Amino acid sequence: MKALIIAGSTALLSVLACAAPTAAADPLVLTDVQWVAEPAGGKNGTPRVRIQHKNSSSDQTLDGSRTSFADAAAALGRAAPGPVAFTLTHDAGTLSCTGTLNRAYEGKGDCRFTSDPGFERALGERGLAPEHRATLLAMMMVDATIELADGLTREGVRPKDAGDLIAAAALDVTPAYVRDLKSEAIVLTEVEDAIACKALGVDGAYVRGLPRRDDRRLSADDVVGMEGDGRRRAK
């Protein structure tokens, strides 16, 4: 995917790796999931929890920005060491975790992920059915939803597969962002182009300020190329 090459983001690639095959049976329930909490590993030194599955992982800062992580934040934030349990609930499924705390926001343990068949069916109806249910765990971690898929479709940049939806969610490519990005200055018809623009920090104001020849509308490749050239010159 073009956007992944442009993004060059280790975190994003790590999340997308969750889509790799898990086992021949590809069970509804995944049990080979682990969690690790760190007291100051998130953005701005805030606590975080890392969810790991095989060779992939995803970090979530426990700063209250994700309501689905409220139970985890409360359980992991207690001062007393010892056994701990928390549950993450999302449209994609439920992640039930147990383990041990050494101190507040420091510990590790195991999780059991149960995917939601209804969510999987809804993805299938939109041509976004994942090949492996581990992909649904990745969707939970980046908050990829049917609402996001439908919103992007309404803006003319329909996700073509589960990977597109995960990448859009991971980089916060929202319908509002796409709407702001589109203008008389740019042609935008592919979600991967919107993802590439967001990965480079391109927004609507930047696009509208770009020079054009003969009022020709720029393609997303034009915009990405200009931004990339600007970054190289700045080094």
Residue pairs with C-beta under 8 A, 6 or more apart in sequence:
1 163
1 164
1 167
1 192
2 192
2 193
2 196
3 167
3 192
3 193
3 195
3 196
3 199
4 12
4 13
4 16
4 167
6 196
6 199
6 200
6 224
6 228
7 167
7 171
7 195
7 196
7 199
8 199
9 171
9 199
11 58
11 59
11 170
12 167
12 170
12 171
12 199
14 56
14 57
14 58
15 56
15 58
15 138
15 141
15 142
15 166
15 170
16 56
16 138
16 163
16 166
16 167
16 170
17 55
17 56
18 53
18 56
18 58
18 134
18 135
18 137
18 138
18 141
19 130
19 131
19 132
19 134
19 135
19 138
19 162
19 163
19 166
20 54
20 55
20 56
20 132
20 134
21 131
21 132
21 134
22 30
22 32
22 53
22 54
22 132
22 133
22 134
26 132
26 133
26 134
27 133
28 114
28 115
28 117
28 133
29 112
29 113
29 114
29 115
30 53
30 112
30 113
30 115
30 133
30 134
30 137
31 110
31 112
31 113
32 53
32 54
33 51
33 52
33 53
33 95
33 97
33 110
33 111
33 112
33 113
33 137
34 51
34 52
34 53
34 108
34 109
34 110
34 111
35 49
35 50
35 51
35 52
35 97
35 99
35 108
35 109
35 110
35 111
36 49
36 50
36 52
36 107
36 108
37 47
37 48
37 49
37 50
37 76
37 101
37 105
37 106
37 107
37 108
38 47
38 48
38 49
38 50
38 105
38 106
39 47
39 103
39 104
39 105
39 106
40 46
40 47
40 105
41 47
41 48
41 50
41 59
42 48
42 59
42 60
42 61
42 62
42 63
43 61
43 63
44 63
46 61
46 62
46 63
47 61
47 62
47 73
47 76
47 77
47 104
47 105
48 59
48 60
48 61
48 62
49 59
49 60
49 62
49 69
49 72
49 76
50 57
50 58
50 59
50 60
51 57
51 58
51 60
51 95
51 111
51 137
51 141
53 113
53 134
53 137
54 134
56 138
58 138
58 141
58 142
60 66
60 69
60 141
62 69
62 72
62 73
62 76
62 77
62 105
64 70
64 73
66 143
68 88
68 89
68 90
68 140
68 143
69 88
71 86
71 87
71 88
71 89
72 86
72 87
72 88
72 97
74 86
75 84
75 85
75 86
76 84
76 86
76 101
76 104
76 105
76 107
77 104
77 105
78 84
78 101
78 104
79 103
79 104
80 101
81 100
81 101
81 102
81 103
81 107
82 100
82 101
83 98
83 99
83 100
83 101
84 98
84 99
84 100
84 101
84 107
84 109
85 96
85 97
85 98
85 99
86 97
87 94
87 95
87 96
87 97
88 94
88 95
88 97
88 140
89 95
90 139
90 140
90 143
91 116
91 119
91 145
91 146
92 115
92 116
92 119
92 136
92 137
92 139
92 140
92 144
93 113
93 114
93 115
93 116
93 119
93 136
93 137
93 140
94 113
94 114
94 116
95 111
95 112
95 113
95 137
95 140
96 111
96 112
96 113
96 114
97 109
97 110
97 111
97 112
98 109
98 110
98 111
99 107
99 108
99 109
99 110
100 107
100 108
100 109
101 107
113 136
113 137
113 140
115 133
115 136
115 137
116 136
119 136
119 146
120 129
120 130
120 133
120 136
122 146
123 129
123 130
123 146
123 149
123 162
126 146
126 149
126 150
126 153
126 159
127 160
127 161
128 149
128 159
128 161
128 162
128 164
128 165
129 162
130 136
130 139
130 162
131 162
135 162
135 166
138 144
138 166
139 145
139 162
139 165
139 166
139 169
142 166
142 169
142 170
143 169
144 165
144 166
144 168
144 169
144 170
145 169
148 165
148 168
148 169
148 174
148 175
149 158
149 159
149 165
151 174
151 175
152 158
152 159
152 168
152 173
152 175
152 178
152 191
152 194
153 159
154 175
155 175
155 178
155 179
155 182
156 178
156 182
156 188
156 189
157 178
157 188
157 189
157 190
157 191
157 193
157 194
158 191
159 165
159 168
159 191
160 191
164 191
164 192
164 195
167 173
167 192
167 195
168 191
168 194
168 195
171 195
171 198
171 199
172 198
173 191
173 194
173 195
173 198
177 194
177 198
177 203
178 188
178 194
180 203
180 204
181 188
181 194
181 197
181 202
181 203
181 204
181 207
182 188
182 204
183 204
183 207
183 208
184 217
185 207
185 208
185 210
185 212
185 217
185 218
186 207
186 217
186 218
186 219
186 220
186 222
186 223
187 217
187 218
187 219
187 220
188 194
188 220
190 220
193 220
193 221
193 224
194 220
196 220
196 224
197 203
197 207
197 220
197 223
197 224
197 227
200 224
200 227
200 228
200 231
201 227
202 223
202 224
202 227
206 223
206 227
207 218
207 223
210 218
210 223
210 226
212 218
